[in-house]
């Protein structure tokens, strides 16, 4: 756990969150500043600073994060309509918390990405 990491504090139960998933080494909760009607963050319970900090030993965890995001999208009913999964990395990405996390965004029309 990183002492100053808000997500580590959520995992440790020191801060509240609206959890939608808790299983072993991954948790997911609703974003407190949603950018879409469905906006869920999927995070590893282990503190990993960003996508840049993933190592070979995290391969299974990285795959599990993506599978969990798809499972949550199904459970929340956005799978058929479409949804976006994003990972922001670094200061220019808009990332606000230095703990690896996936955003699941759904239930609104998304613009093209590029």
Backbone as JSON Lines, residues from 0, in Angstrom:
{"i":0,"aa":"X","n":[0.84,-1.18,0.0],"ca":[0.0,0.0,0.0],"c":[0.88,1.24,0.0]}
{"i":1,"aa":"X","n":[0.55,2.18,-0.87],"ca":[1.24,3.46,-0.87],"c":[0.5,4.39,0.1]}
{"i":2,"aa":"X","n":[1.23,4.94,1.03],"ca":[0.65,5.75,2.11],"c":[-0.27,6.87,1.63]}
{"i":3,"aa":"X","n":[0.12,7.54,0.55],"ca":[-0.64,8.7,0.1],"c":[-1.59,8.4,-1.06]}
{"i":4,"aa":"X","n":[-1.81,7.14,-1.38],"ca":[-2.64,6.75,-2.52],"c":[-4.1,6.6,-2.09]}
{"i":5,"aa":"X","n":[-4.97,7.39,-2.69],"ca":[-6.38,7.34,-2.35],"c":[-6.99,5.97,-2.68]}
{"i":6,"aa":"X","n":[-6.56,5.34,-3.77],"ca":[-7.11,4.04,-4.13],"c":[-6.64,2.96,-3.15]}
{"i":7,"aa":"X","n":[-5.4,3.05,-2.68],"ca":[-4.93,2.11,-1.67],"c":[-5.75,2.26,-0.38]}
{"i":8,"aa":"X","n":[-6.12,3.48,-0.05],"ca":[-6.94,3.72,1.13],"c":[-8.35,3.16,0.95]}
{"i":9,"aa":"X","n":[-8.88,3.21,-0.25],"ca":[-10.18,2.6,-0.54],"c":[-10.08,1.08,-0.39]}
{"i":10,"aa":"X","n":[-9.05,0.48,-0.97],"ca":[-8.84,-0.96,-0.86],"c":[-8.72,-1.38,0.61]}
{"i":11,"aa":"X","n":[-8.03,-0.58,1.42],"ca":[-7.82,-0.9,2.84],"c":[-9.05,-0.61,3.7]}
{"i":12,"aa":"X","n":[-10.1,-0.03,3.11],"ca":[-11.3,0.28,3.88],"c":[-11.2,1.57,4.67]}
{"i":13,"aa":"X","n":[-10.18,2.37,4.41],"ca":[-10.0,3.63,5.11],"c":[-10.84,4.76,4.52]}
{"i":14,"aa":"X","n":[-11.27,4.6,3.27],"ca":[-12.14,5.56,2.6],"c":[-13.31,4.8,2.0]}
{"i":15,"aa":"X","n":[-14.49,5.42,1.96],"ca":[-15.66,4.73,1.41],"c":[-15.63,4.7,-0.12]}
{"i":16,"aa":"X","n":[-16.33,3.74,-0.68],"ca":[-16.51,3.64,-2.13],"c":[-17.78,2.84,-2.4]}
{"i":17,"aa":"X","n":[-18.38,3.09,-3.55],"ca":[-19.56,2.35,-3.98],"c":[-19.07,1.18,-4.85]}
{"i":18,"aa":"X","n":[-18.73,0.08,-4.18],"ca":[-18.16,-1.08,-4.86],"c":[-19.19,-1.78,-5.73]}
{"i":19,"aa":"X","n":[-18.77,-2.19,-6.92],"ca":[-19.59,-3.03,-7.79],"c":[-18.95,-4.41,-7.95]}
{"i":20,"aa":"X","n":[-17.71,-4.54,-7.48],"ca":[-16.99,-5.82,-7.62],"c":[-15.87,-5.86,-6.58]}
{"i":21,"aa":"X","n":[-15.76,-7.0,-5.93],"ca":[-14.63,-7.27,-5.02],"c":[-14.31,-8.75,-5.14]}
{"i":22,"aa":"X","n":[-13.13,-9.05,-5.61],"ca":[-12.73,-10.45,-5.73],"c":[-11.22,-10.54,-5.74]}
{"i":23,"aa":"X","n":[-10.66,-11.06,-4.68],"ca":[-9.23,-11.31,-4.61],"c":[-8.39,-10.07,-4.84]}
{"i":24,"aa":"X","n":[-7.68,-10.05,-5.96],"ca":[-6.7,-8.99,-6.21],"c":[-7.23,-7.85,-7.07]}
{"i":25,"aa":"X","n":[-8.57,-7.8,-7.27],"ca":[-9.17,-6.73,-8.07],"c":[-10.44,-6.24,-7.39]}
{"i":26,"aa":"X","n":[-10.61,-4.92,-7.38],"ca":[-11.86,-4.32,-6.92],"c":[-12.31,-3.31,-7.97]}
{"i":27,"aa":"X","n":[-13.61,-3.02,-7.96],"ca":[-14.15,-2.01,-8.87],"c":[-15.21,-1.21,-8.12]}
{"i":28,"aa":"X","n":[-15.24,0.07,-8.4],"ca":[-16.17,0.95,-7.72],"c":[-16.55,2.1,-8.66]}
{"i":29,"aa":"X","n":[-17.68,2.73,-8.35],"ca":[-18.17,3.84,-9.17],"c":[-17.29,5.08,-8.96]}
{"i":30,"aa":"X","n":[-17.0,5.76,-10.05],"ca":[-16.21,6.99,-9.99],"c":[-17.02,8.08,-9.28]}
{"i":31,"aa":"X","n":[-16.4,8.84,-8.4],"ca":[-17.13,9.88,-7.67],"c":[-17.38,11.12,-8.53]}
{"i":32,"aa":"X","n":[-16.7,11.23,-9.67],"ca":[-16.92,12.32,-10.62],"c":[-17.17,11.7,-12.0]}
{"i":33,"aa":"X","n":[-18.33,11.05,-12.17],"ca":[-18.56,10.29,-13.41],"c":[-18.59,11.16,-14.66]}
{"i":34,"aa":"X","n":[-18.02,10.62,-15.73],"ca":[-18.01,11.28,-17.04],"c":[-19.06,10.67,-17.97]}
{"i":35,"aa":"X","n":[-19.8,9.68,-17.44],"ca":[-20.87,9.02,-18.19],"c":[-21.82,8.42,-17.15]}
{"i":36,"aa":"X","n":[-23.05,8.08,-17.54],"ca":[-23.96,7.47,-16.58],"c":[-23.4,6.21,-15.91]}
{"i":37,"aa":"X","n":[-22.66,5.42,-16.65],"ca":[-21.9,4.31,-16.06],"c":[-20.43,4.71,-16.13]}
{"i":38,"aa":"X","n":[-19.81,4.85,-14.99],"ca":[-18.37,5.16,-14.92],"c":[-17.81,4.43,-13.71]}
{"i":39,"aa":"X","n":[-17.16,3.32,-13.99],"ca":[-16.63,2.45,-12.95],"c":[-15.12,2.36,-13.12]}
{"i":40,"aa":"X","n":[-14.41,2.35,-12.0],"ca":[-12.96,2.17,-11.99],"c":[-12.64,0.75,-11.56]}
{"i":41,"aa":"X","n":[-11.78,0.09,-12.29],"ca":[-11.34,-1.27,-11.99],"c":[-9.87,-1.18,-11.64]}
{"i":42,"aa":"X","n":[-9.51,-1.63,-10.42],"ca":[-8.13,-1.45,-9.96],"c":[-7.59,-2.74,-9.35]}
{"i":43,"aa":"X","n":[-6.28,-2.92,-9.43],"ca":[-5.66,-4.01,-8.67],"c":[-5.55,-3.59,-7.21]}
{"i":44,"aa":"X","n":[-5.66,-4.54,-6.3],"ca":[-5.5,-4.22,-4.89],"c":[-4.03,-3.92,-4.57]}
{"i":45,"aa":"X","n":[-3.13,-4.46,-5.34],"ca":[-1.71,-4.15,-5.21],"c":[-1.45,-2.77,-5.79]}
{"i":46,"aa":"X","n":[-0.64,-1.97,-5.13],"ca":[-0.32,-0.66,-5.67],"c":[0.65,-0.81,-6.84]}
{"i":47,"aa":"X","n":[0.16,-0.47,-8.02],"ca":[0.98,-0.37,-9.23],"c":[0.73,1.04,-9.73]}
{"i":48,"aa":"X","n":[1.76,1.83,-9.83],"ca":[1.61,3.25,-10.1],"c":[0.88,3.6,-11.39]}
{"i":49,"aa":"X","n":[1.16,2.87,-12.47],"ca":[0.54,3.17,-13.76],"c":[0.78,2.0,-14.71]}
{"i":50,"aa":"X","n":[0.25,2.11,-15.88],"ca":[0.48,1.11,-16.91],"c":[1.97,0.95,-17.19]}
{"i":51,"aa":"X","n":[2.71,2.03,-17.09],"ca":[4.16,2.01,-17.3],"c":[4.88,1.12,-16.3]}
{"i":52,"aa":"X","n":[4.28,0.95,-15.12],"ca":[4.91,0.17,-14.05],"c":[4.58,-1.32,-14.1]}
{"i":53,"aa":"X","n":[3.77,-1.75,-15.06],"ca":[3.49,-3.19,-15.19],"c":[4.76,-3.92,-15.61]}
{"i":54,"aa":"X","n":[4.97,-5.06,-15.03],"ca":[6.13,-5.9,-15.33],"c":[5.65,-7.28,-15.78]}
{"i":55,"aa":"X","n":[6.56,-8.1,-16.24],"ca":[6.21,-9.44,-16.71],"c":[5.45,-10.22,-15.65]}
{"i":56,"aa":"X","n":[5.81,-10.04,-14.39],"ca":[5.13,-10.77,-13.32],"c":[3.68,-10.33,-13.11]}
{"i":57,"aa":"X","n":[3.28,-9.23,-13.75],"ca":[1.9,-8.74,-13.66],"c":[1.03,-9.22,-14.83]}
{"i":58,"aa":"X","n":[1.55,-10.08,-15.7],"ca":[0.82,-10.48,-16.9],"c":[-0.56,-11.06,-16.59]}
{"i":59,"aa":"X","n":[-0.63,-11.98,-15.64],"ca":[-1.91,-12.57,-15.28],"c":[-2.86,-11.53,-14.71]}
{"i":60,"aa":"X","n":[-2.34,-10.64,-13.89],"ca":[-3.16,-9.59,-13.3],"c":[-3.69,-8.65,-14.38]}
{"i":61,"aa":"X","n":[-2.87,-8.28,-15.35],"ca":[-3.31,-7.39,-16.43],"c":[-4.45,-8.02,-17.22]}
{"i":62,"aa":"X","n":[-4.31,-9.3,-17.53],"ca":[-5.38,-10.0,-18.25],"c":[-6.65,-10.06,-17.4]}
{"i":63,"aa":"X","n":[-6.49,-10.3,-16.12],"ca":[-7.63,-10.37,-15.21],"c":[-8.35,-9.03,-15.11]}
{"i":64,"aa":"X","n":[-7.6,-7.92,-15.13],"ca":[-8.21,-6.6,-15.11],"c":[-9.13,-6.41,-16.31]}
{"i":65,"aa":"X","n":[-8.67,-6.81,-17.5],"ca":[-9.49,-6.67,-18.7],"c":[-10.7,-7.6,-18.67]}
{"i":66,"aa":"X","n":[-10.52,-8.84,-18.24],"ca":[-11.66,-9.76,-18.14],"c":[-12.68,-9.24,-17.15]}
{"i":67,"aa":"X","n":[-12.21,-8.69,-16.04],"ca":[-13.11,-8.16,-15.02],"c":[-13.89,-6.97,-15.57]}
{"i":68,"aa":"X","n":[-13.24,-6.11,-16.34],"ca":[-13.93,-4.96,-16.94],"c":[-15.06,-5.45,-17.85]}
{"i":69,"aa":"X","n":[-14.81,-6.48,-18.65],"ca":[-15.85,-7.02,-19.53],"c":[-16.99,-7.64,-18.71]}
{"i":70,"aa":"X","n":[-16.66,-8.34,-17.66],"ca":[-17.67,-8.94,-16.78],"c":[-18.55,-7.87,-16.14]}
{"i":71,"aa":"X","n":[-17.94,-6.81,-15.67],"ca":[-18.69,-5.72,-15.04],"c":[-19.59,-5.04,-16.07]}
{"i":72,"aa":"X","n":[-19.09,-4.83,-17.28],"ca":[-19.91,-4.23,-18.34],"c":[-21.16,-5.08,-18.59]}
{"i":73,"aa":"X","n":[-20.99,-6.39,-18.6],"ca":[-22.15,-7.29,-18.76],"c":[-23.11,-7.12,-17.61]}
{"i":74,"aa":"X","n":[-22.58,-7.16,-16.39],"ca":[-23.41,-7.06,-15.19],"c":[-24.17,-5.74,-15.12]}
{"i":75,"aa":"X","n":[-23.57,-4.66,-15.61],"ca":[-24.21,-3.35,-15.56],"c":[-25.08,-3.07,-16.79]}
{"i":76,"aa":"X","n":[-25.15,-4.02,-17.71],"ca":[-26.05,-3.91,-18.85],"c":[-25.58,-3.0,-19.98]}
{"i":77,"aa":"X","n":[-24.29,-2.74,-20.06],"ca":[-23.8,-1.88,-21.14],"c":[-23.13,-2.67,-22.26]}
{"i":78,"aa":"X","n":[-22.96,-3.95,-22.08],"ca":[-22.25,-4.76,-23.07],"c":[-22.87,-4.65,-24.46]}
{"i":79,"aa":"X","n":[-24.17,-4.8,-24.56],"ca":[-24.83,-4.78,-25.86],"c":[-24.87,-3.41,-26.51]}
{"i":80,"aa":"X","n":[-24.93,-2.36,-25.71],"ca":[-25.0,-0.99,-26.23],"c":[-23.64,-0.49,-26.66]}
{"i":81,"aa":"X","n":[-22.61,-0.99,-26.01],"ca":[-21.25,-0.52,-26.25],"c":[-20.75,0.27,-25.06]}
{"i":82,"aa":"X","n":[-19.47,0.19,-24.85],"ca":[-18.84,0.89,-23.74],"c":[-17.38,1.11,-24.09]}
{"i":83,"aa":"X","n":[-16.75,1.97,-23.33],"ca":[-15.34,2.27,-23.55],"c":[-14.56,1.89,-22.31]}
{"i":84,"aa":"X","n":[-13.38,1.32,-22.51],"ca":[-12.45,1.04,-21.41],"c":[-11.18,1.82,-21.72]}
{"i":85,"aa":"X","n":[-10.78,2.66,-20.77],"ca":[-9.58,3.46,-20.99],"c":[-8.62,3.31,-19.81]}
{"i":86,"aa":"X","n":[-7.34,3.54,-20.1],"ca":[-6.3,3.59,-19.08],"c":[-5.51,4.86,-19.34]}
{"i":87,"aa":"X","n":[-5.55,5.77,-18.4],"ca":[-4.78,7.01,-18.52],"c":[-3.43,6.82,-17.84]}
{"i":88,"aa":"X","n":[-2.39,7.29,-18.49],"ca":[-1.04,7.11,-17.95],"c":[-0.25,8.41,-18.11]}
{"i":89,"aa":"X","n":[0.18,8.94,-17.0],"ca":[1.03,10.13,-17.02],"c":[0.25,11.42,-16.94]}
{"i":90,"aa":"X","n":[0.97,12.5,-16.67],"ca":[0.34,13.79,-16.39],"c":[-0.47,14.37,-17.55]}
{"i":91,"aa":"X","n":[-0.07,14.18,-18.79],"ca":[-0.81,14.74,-19.91],"c":[-2.05,13.93,-20.28]}
{"i":92,"aa":"X","n":[-2.22,12.78,-19.68],"ca":[-3.38,11.93,-19.97],"c":[-4.63,12.36,-19.22]}
{"i":93,"aa":"X","n":[-4.44,13.18,-18.19],"ca":[-5.57,13.56,-17.34],"c":[-5.69,12.66,-16.12]}
{"i":94,"aa":"X","n":[-4.76,11.76,-15.95],"ca":[-4.8,10.86,-14.79],"c":[-4.66,11.66,-13.51]}
{"i":95,"aa":"X","n":[-5.55,11.37,-12.55],"ca":[-5.55,12.11,-11.29],"c":[-5.03,11.3,-10.11]}
{"i":96,"aa":"X","n":[-5.0,9.97,-10.26],"ca":[-4.54,9.1,-9.17],"c":[-3.45,8.19,-9.72]}
{"i":97,"aa":"X","n":[-2.3,8.18,-9.07],"ca":[-1.16,7.38,-9.51],"c":[-1.29,5.96,-8.96]}
{"i":98,"aa":"X","n":[-2.3,5.25,-9.43],"ca":[-2.53,3.84,-9.12],"c":[-3.22,3.3,-10.37]}
{"i":99,"aa":"X","n":[-2.65,2.27,-10.96],"ca":[-3.21,1.71,-12.19],"c":[-4.71,1.5,-12.05]}
{"i":100,"aa":"X","n":[-5.48,2.01,-13.01],"ca":[-6.92,1.8,-13.0],"c":[-7.49,1.88,-14.42]}
{"i":101,"aa":"X","n":[-8.5,1.08,-14.65],"ca":[-9.23,1.09,-15.9],"c":[-10.54,1.83,-15.67]}
{"i":102,"aa":"X","n":[-10.94,2.66,-16.62],"ca":[-12.24,3.32,-16.58],"c":[-13.18,2.55,-17.5]}
{"i":103,"aa":"X","n":[-14.34,2.17,-17.01],"ca":[-15.42,1.64,-17.85],"c":[-16.43,2.77,-17.98]}
{"i":104,"aa":"X","n":[-16.69,3.2,-19.2],"ca":[-17.63,4.29,-19.47],"c":[-18.73,3.77,-20.38]}
{"i":105,"aa":"X","n":[-19.98,4.02,-20.0],"ca":[-21.08,3.55,-20.82],"c":[-22.37,4.33,-20.57]}
{"i":106,"aa":"X","n":[-23.37,3.99,-21.38],"ca":[-24.71,4.58,-21.33],"c":[-24.74,6.01,-21.84]}
{"i":107,"aa":"X","n":[-23.83,6.34,-22.72],"ca":[-23.91,7.59,-23.47],"c":[-23.11,7.42,-24.75]}
{"i":108,"aa":"X","n":[-23.47,8.2,-25.76],"ca":[-22.76,8.15,-27.04],"c":[-21.36,8.71,-26.86]}
{"i":109,"aa":"X","n":[-20.38,7.95,-27.27],"ca":[-18.98,8.37,-27.17],"c":[-18.53,8.89,-28.54]}
{"i":110,"aa":"X","n":[-17.7,9.9,-28.53],"ca":[-17.14,10.4,-29.78],"c":[-16.02,9.51,-30.28]}
{"i":111,"aa":"X","n":[-15.67,9.68,-31.53],"ca":[-14.57,8.92,-32.11],"c":[-13.27,9.3,-31.41]}
{"i":112,"aa":"X","n":[-12.34,8.38,-31.41],"ca":[-11.06,8.61,-30.72],"c":[-9.92,8.82,-31.71]}
{"i":113,"aa":"X","n":[-10.07,9.66,-32.6],"ca":[-8.9,9.95,-33.32],"c":[-8.81,9.92,-34.75]}
